[in-house]
Amino acid sequence: MKNFTFLFLMLFALAGFSQNAPIDFEAGGQGANWTWTVFENATNPAVEIIANPDPTGINTSATVAKYTALQAGNPYAGCETMHGADLGSFVLDATNSTVKIMVWKPVISDVGIKFASPTGWSQGELKKANTLTNQWEEITFDFSSFINPPAGEGQLDQFIFFPDFDLAGRTQDNVVYFDNVTFGAGGGSSNEPMVAAPTPTRPAANVISLFSDAYTNVPVDTWKTDWSSAFLEDVNIQGNPTKKYSLLDFVGIETVANPIDATDMTQFHIDVWSANFTFFAVKLVDFGADGAFGGGDDVEHQIDFTTPAQGEWVSLDIPLSDFTGLTTRAHIAQYILVGQPTGANTVFVDNVYFFNDPNSTQDAVGNQNLVNIFPNPVKAGGQVQLSAAAAQLEVYDLTGKLVLSSQNTSAINLENLKNSGVYIVKMQLDNGTVQTNKLLVH
């Protein structure tokens, strides 16, 4: 009987049902009595369990964890739990792939989470920047596309946390508080979009379309060149034709036989959806008057999007002026899409077109903006990209209330901005110039 009980407990553990969660720091809860080891943080000051210094807003817990990210520490400094104890072994599946954590930070920087097995195996961390400072904020991570350790590596049993993953380097010691780590179902998210991309409404006379049901499309030679590193499948989302690129590293799209003259266009638009990309980029290439690649008059430029929103359609309206290396636009013949994690992400694409919006790069008094923001309008909870980094960025509602602030950033994460309406974005650039833009959130 003892052997049977022992075998049952072993099987129960191996099945991944011994996860100790949620992680909080209350008396009798998970986390407070765990072994938290600090790494790569200069002198590695210990994680402290302290009284909540700000028991307001979303977190009224009595006790929380305190981590001090030292200026002398590495960008990837963090803390981790003990193998074989603390977290317990578990299988990452649809029931626990959504991981949430509450953080209180004095700066905007990436927060990272990863899980490891007893051998040290890990697929790597997910990172997402906080959007609020000096107040509690809950950050959500989607691990649904991550895999479990291969046979022989054991089960996941360690939680690793990067509170202030700042590759630019810290300018001071940053105290970060964290609390309430929960594991839940995938939140209904899917690896494929359940709804079609938004239907464009711009006048057809102002559009040159490569791919969209809303317009007459120009001829496209290929939607996947033979030198691409991706798989292409034509699918229908709610009856709407959509391009699906899986195992994407990069894919080339060409209009060599019929190059596009975008001289009179102001922006390039593309709708993308992915459950797991962490990076996306668009490159435009003009083959020049000779119409041939490598003819000596080719020009190109790539626009990068870091940490794009996952599990929703992201509408990108990219000002052509941001493609600074694209000094000519009369013979655009190649379009390259890039995705990360390299060769391990799937991206759905729709509504690929150029359009002319004469007011798109003008501010309220008709002066040329130095930094463009896009997409604009943007969906509530989405992310806005800047065409160049801002040293200081502040977002105000129309009452003058400051709702978001960040430093040294090229993106505005609206994850915690749920109210639609018009907002004012105030940016101070590296050269001291102050610029304001209106942002429409819907």
C-alpha positions, -999 to 999 in steps of 0.1 A, spaced: 0 0 0 29 24 8 45 17 -26 11 24 -43 7 57 -24 43 67 -32 38 59 -69 5 78 -70 22 109 -55 51 106 -80 27 104 -109 7 133 -96 38 155 -94 50 144 -128 16 153 -143 24 189 -134 -3 194 -107 20 205 -79 24 241 -88 24 264 -58 5 295 -69 -6 322 -67 26 338 -54 20 365 -28 38 375 3 11 374 29 16 353 61 7 317 52 7 324 14 31 313 -13 63 334 -18 70 349 16 90 319 29 106 310 -4 143 313 -12 148 343 -35 183 344 -50 194 377 -65 218 375 -95 239 399 -117 230 428 -95 265 440 -84 265 433 -46 232 414 -50 211 430 -21 186 404 -10 149 405 -18 130 419 12 95 411 23 81 444 36 48 462 44 32 475 13 45 510 9 16 521 -13 -16 501 -4 -37 520 -28 -52 514 -63 -52 478 -75 -30 464 -47 -41 467 -11 -20 437 1 -4 440 35 30 427 24 50 427 -8 85 419 -21 111 446 -26 139 444 -51 166 470 -55 180 472 -90 215 488 -85 229 512 -110 260 491 -110 241 459 -117 236 443 -152 205 452 -172 193 416 -168 198 415 -131 169 397 -113 159 372 -88 149 335 -89 132 309 -67 148 276 -56 147 245 -78 128 215 -64 110 234 -37 93 269 -38 73 269 -71 69 231 -75 71 214 -108 44 220 -134 35 216 -171 28 248 -190 -5 244 -207 -38 262 -216 -48 263 -179 -18 284 -167 -2 301 -197 -15 336 -188 8 349 -161 1 382 -143 23 401 -119 18 434 -100 47 458 -100 54 493 -85 83 510 -103 98 545 -103 109 542 -140 96 528 -173 116 498 -184 110 462 -194 98 436 -169 108 401 -177 96 366 -166 109 332 -175 106 296 -162 134 270 -160 137 233 -153 161 217 -128 188 214 -156 186 251 -163 167 246 -195 145 276 -204 129 288 -236 138 324 -226 120 353 -210 90 373 -221 95 411 -215 69 438 -214 74 474 -202 54 489 -174 34 520 -184 29 537 -150 54 550 -125 51 553 -87 19 533 -86 8 497 -87 3 482 -122 -6 447 -133 13 433 -163 1 403 -183 23 378 -200 11 352 -226 31 320 -225 7 301 -247 32 298 -276 60 286 -253 70 249 -251 78 227 -222 112 212 -216 123 184 -239 125 149 -225 154 145 -201 153 182 -190 127 177 -163 96 199 -157 95 236 -152 100 243 -114 116 277 -112 103 313 -115 128 339 -127 120 376 -125 137 406 -141 123 437 -125 142 464 -144 155 450 -177 170 482 -190 195 477 -218 202 514 -219 217 512 -184 203 526 -152 211 562 -141 203 554 -105 194 526 -81 157 517 -88 136 502 -60 109 479 -75 81 462 -55 63 432 -68 34 410 -57 5 388 -67 18 365 -94 -11 345 -108 -14 317 -133 -45 314 -154 -61 301 -186 -52 317 -219 -80 343 -215 -98 330 -245 -69 340 -268 -62 319 -298 -33 313 -320 -54 326 -349 -76 357 -351 -113 351 -345 -123 383 -364 -111 398 -396 -88 428 -399 -106 462 -398 -121 472 -431 -103 503 -445 -125 534 -451 -100 557 -469 -111 570 -503 -100 546 -531 -87 576 -551 -61 581 -523 -49 545 -521 -25 522 -540 -34 487 -527 -14 455 -529 -38 434 -509 -72 444 -496 -109 435 -503 -117 471 -499 -98 483 -530 -88 472 -565 -53 457 -560 -23 463 -582 -5 432 -597 19 415 -572 46 392 -586 48 371 -554 38 371 -518 68 349 -508 100 350 -528 121 319 -531 147 334 -508 122 339 -480 124 321 -446 87 315 -439 57 295 -449 28 312 -467 -8 301 -466 -38 319 -479 -66 317 -453 -100 332 -447 -109 350 -415 -146 355 -413 -147 352 -451 -120 378 -455 -88 367 -475 -58 369 -453 -21 360 -457 -7 337 -430 31 336 -426 42 308 -402 77 300 -389 85 335 -399 121 349 -399 117 371 -430 96 371 -461 100 390 -494 70 403 -514 77 417 -548 62 440 -575 92 439 -598 72 435 -630 50 464 -620 69 486 -595 48 511 -575 52 548 -578 45 561 -543 58 596 -549 25 611 -542 17 589 -512 24 599 -476 20 566 -457 23 528 -459 -4 508 -442 -5 472 -430 -27 452 -406 -9 424 -387 -20 399 -360 1 375 -341 -3 355 -309 34 354 -302 56 379 -321 79 400 -300 93 421 -328 80 431 -362 96 451 -390 87 464 -424 114 472 -451 106 490 -484 131 487 -513 131 510 -544 149 493 -573 156 527 -590 149 537 -626 167 506 -640 140 484 -623 166 459 -613 179 448 -579 216 456 -575 217 481 -604 235 507 -583 205 529 -577 186 509 -552 175 525 -519 158 510 -489 148 515 -453 134 493 -425 111 504 -397 112 483 -365 83 477 -340 94 463 -306 70 444 -284 40 448 -307 6 440 -291 -2 403 -293 -36 386 -299 -52 415 -317 -51 433 -350 -24 460 -350 -30 486 -377 2 503 -387 1 536 -406 38 544 -412 47 578 -426 69 573 -457 90 601 -443 101 577 -416 117 555 -442 146 580 -443 168 557 -464 141 554 -491 152 586 -509 133 577 -540 98 562 -541 90 559 -578 100 523 -583 92 504 -551 95 467 -560 102 449 -528 86 447 -493 102 426 -466 85 416 -434 105 404 -404 93 387 -373 108 375 -340 112 351 -322 132 341 -352 116 313 -372 91 307 -344 63 332 -349 32 333 -370 19 365 -384 -14 372 -402 -14 400 -427 -42 420 -444 -48 455 -460 -14 462 -474 -15 496 -492 0 530 -497 -22 561 -491 -21 598 -494 -31 618 -463 -19 654 -468 -24 663 -431 -8 632 -416 25 648 -408 13 683 -399 7 695 -364 -21 719 -353 -3 750 -367 8 734 -399 45 729 -389 62 697 -398 65 674 -368 99 661 -360 85 628 -345 55 610 -359 33 587 -338 15 557 -353 -10 541 -355 -32 571 -348 -61 564 -341 -52 535 -319 -73 509 -301 -76 513 -263 -50 491 -246 -28 490 -277 6 504 -284 18 535 -303 52 537 -319 73 568 -323 94 574 -354 122 585 -331 129 582 -294 117 609 -270 138 618 -240 106 626 -220 71 617 -229 38 626 -212 2 618 -221 -26 640 -208 -64 637 -211 -84 667 -222 -89 678 -186 -51 682 -182 -46 651 -161 -14 633 -166 -23 597 -174 11 583 -187 47 592 -185 80 577 -196 116 585 -204 139 575 -232 112 557 -251 101 550 -287 67 536 -278 36 544 -258 21 513 -242 -16 519 -236 -23 486 -218 -38 504 -188 -54 532 -207 -89 518 -212 -109 550 -219 -114 561 -255 -112 597 -264 -87 624 -275 -54 627 -256 -24 651 -259 10 636 -263 38 659 -252 74 649 -261 107 665 -253 133 654 -279 170 649 -273 178 683 -289 155 700 -264 126 706 -288 91 701 -273 65 687 -295 28 680 -290 5 656 -309 -31 647 -306 -38 610 -301 -72 595 -308 -79 563 -287 -110 543 -297 
